Amino acid sequence: MLTSIKDRSVIVTGGSKGIGRGIATVFARQGAKVMIAARGEDAAKSTVEELSREGCSVDWVKCDVSDWESVQKMVAHTAKTFGSVDILCANAGVFPQTKMVDMDPSEWDQVLATNLRSAFLCVKACIPHFEKNGKGRVVLTSSITGPVTGFPGWAHYGASKAGQLGFLKTAAMELSRYNTTINAVMPGNIYTEGLQDLGQEYLDTMAASIPLKRLGAVEDIGNAALFFASDEAGYVTGQQVVVDGGQILPESLEALEEI
């Protein structure tokens, strides 16, 4: 059993839906005080209401994670509300699918700002609180797309997720002076509300390419983030873990047929 994170203050950016909501849910159910940072009010309020009904300590704050002033206000609000900032789960991200020939450069900039620049801004804003506390934890939500695999239309997304891992290495060294670790979770195909309208046939096709023959749950990513945030992971920093049901392992579709 992991050391309790009860009453620790956790920021989850992009925590109102998808993987972020899964991360927020896992931490909240473990007794952490969770601040959801999001742009969409309706989804954020819905998540807060649902978790509050379970007796969880959770709140939300509107934030544009690509904007430095907005990020600073979000972190300050969290510290004021919960008394500290102990854990940052930098999860917010966008993934429009546009091939390079059709992509406006502004879309590239938007994806890199939301997915990569935001990681830097959020970590930077939390450093004074980690220094004050004498310790801290940062968990990035990267992806297998970019660092390991590619997919047409996601050149910008892949670049941003690979960039997070590049940022991670130096950030781990710089954050060590504050007794703070930073690690990344790399999800594969995870079942989120965004996939619900694609149809069962599409979902079955996706699952067929995974050795475990199923899509991951958002809680699978939340559990990996929970480990990185725990005391037991205090000597792990600058690392990444793939959570994909074995998706990146087969060298061909034929390999799956041999299972």
N, C-alpha and C positions, 0 to 999 in steps of 0.2 A: 504494500500500500504506500502511495506517495505521501510525503509530509503534507499536512493540511495547508491549503492556501486560503482558508477561511479568513475573511475580513481584509484580505489584500486588495488593493485598488488596481483595477485592470482597465485599460483603454483598448477597445476593439474598433478599429476604423473599418468602415464598410460593414458594420455589425448588424445591420437591420434586415439583411436577407442573404440567401445563399450560404457560402462557406463561412462568411463572417457571422451570420446568425448562429450557425452551428458552433463556432468557437465561443461566442458570447454565452450560449446556452450551457455548454460544458462547464465553463468557469463559474457561471452563476449558480449552477446546481451543486458546485463544490463549495459554495459559501463565499466566493469572492464578491467584492463590490464592483460591478461592471458598468462602465460608461461606454455606451454605444455612440460612436461618431458617425454621422450619416448626413446626406443631403436631403433625402426624402423623408418628410415628416410623417406621412401616413404609415409607411412600413416600419419606421423607428418606433412610433407610438404603439403599433400593434405588437411588436416584439416585447417592448417594455411591459405592456399590459399583460401579455401572456405569461411572462416570467414572474411578474409581480404576484399574479394569482397563485403561483407555486410557492410564494414566500421568499423569493429571491430579492436581493438588493441590486436594483438595476435602474439606470437613468439613461437619458440620451441628450446629445448636444448636436446642433447643426454645425457642420464643418465642411469646408472645401479643402481637402487635404493637399491640394496643389498650391495653396496660397499660404504664405508664411504667417501673415497676420491672423488668419483664421485658425491655423494650427496652434499658434501661441495662445489664443483665447480658449481653444478647446482644452489644452493641457492645463491652463490656469483654472478653468472652470472645474475640471476633474479634481484637481488638488484642493480647491475650495470646498467642493461637495463632499469628497470622501476623506479629506485630510492628508492625502499623499498620492503619489503616482508610483506604484511598485512594478507594474508589468505593462508593457506595450505590445499589443498584437497588431502590427501594421499589415492589415489585410486588404484595404480598399484597392479596387482595381476595376478597369473597364476593358472590354475585349470586343470592339466592333470588328467585323470580318470584312476586310476590303483588300483586294489584290493590289499590288504596288502600282500596276499600270493605271488603276482607277483611283488611287489614293491621293487625296489632297494633302500637301505637306502639313497643313494645320491639324489634320487628324493624327498624323504621326506625333506631332508636338503634344497634342492633348493626351494621348495614351502614355507617352513617356512621362509627362507631368503628373498624371494621376497615379501611375503605377510605380514609377521609379523616383522621381523628385520627391514625392510624398513620403517615401520611406526615409530619406535623408532629413526632411523637414521635421517629421514626427520624432525621430530619434534625437535630433538636435534640441528640440523643444523640451524633451524629457530629461536631458542630461543634468540640469541643475537639481532636479528632484532625486535622481539616482545618487548624485553626489551627496545631497543632504541626508538621504536614507542610509548611505554607506553600502548600498547594493541595488541591483536592478536586474530586470530580465526583459529582453526584446525577442519577439518571434515574428519573422517575416513570412508572409504567404507568397511563395514563388510559384513555380509550376514545372511540370516536366516539359512543357512547350517552351522552347527557347534554349534552356540549358541542355536538354537531351534530345528532344524531338522537334519537328517542324510541322506546320500545317498551312496550306495556301490561304492567304488572306490575313494571316496573323504575324506578318513580319515585324510590325511595331510591338505587338503584344509579346512575341518571343524575345525581341531585343530588350524590352523592359524587364522581363523576368530573368533573363540571363544577367542583365545589369545589376539586379538586386543581389545576385550571388557574388558579383565582383565587389560591390559595395560592402557586402557582409564581411569579407576577409579583412579589409583594413579597419572597418568599424569595430570588429572584435578586438583588434589590438588597441585602438584608441579608447574603447569603453572599459578595457581591463583596469585602468587606473581608478575607475569608480566602482570596482568590484561588480561589474555588470557584464552579463553574457548576452550574446546575440546569435541566434540560429534561425534556420529557415525550414519550413515544411514545403515540399514539392508535390502538390496533388496531381493525380491523374484524372480520369473521368469520374467526376463526382455528381451524384444525382441532386439537382437543385430545382427550384421552382421554374427556372429558365428552360428546363428540358421537358416540362410536363406537357407542353403543347406539340411536341415533335412526333408523338405517336409511338405505340408500343413496338412497331417494327423497327424503327430507328434505334430505340433503346436496346432492343435485342441484338441488333447489329453491333452496337457499341460494346455491349457486354461480351459478345462472342470473341472479341479481340483481346480479352483479359483472361489470363490463366484461371483466376478465381471465379470467372463466369458471372460477374455481377459488377454493377457500378458501385463506387464507394458512397458512403453516407457522409453528410457534413460533419457528423459527430466523430468520424474517423480522423478528420483533420483537427478537430477540436481536442481530441485525446492526445494527438502528437504534440500539439501546442502546449497542452497542459504539462506534459513531461518536461519539455524544454523550460517551462516556467517554474518547475519544482526545485526544491532544495537538492534533490537527488541528482539533478542535472547541473549542479553548480560548477562542475569541472569540465563541462562541455561548452565550447564556444567556437564560433566561426564555422559551424558545420551545417549540413543540410541532410534531411531524410526524405526519401521518396515514399509516398503513400499512394500506391496505384494498383494494388491487387496483382502486381507482377506484370503490368501492361508493357513495360519497356524491355522485358526479358526475351521474348521470342524473336529469333532472327528472321522468321517468315511465318505466314499463315499455316504453312505445312507443319511447322514445329508444334503448333497448337493441336493439330490433328493427331499427333503422336501421344498426347497426354492420356 
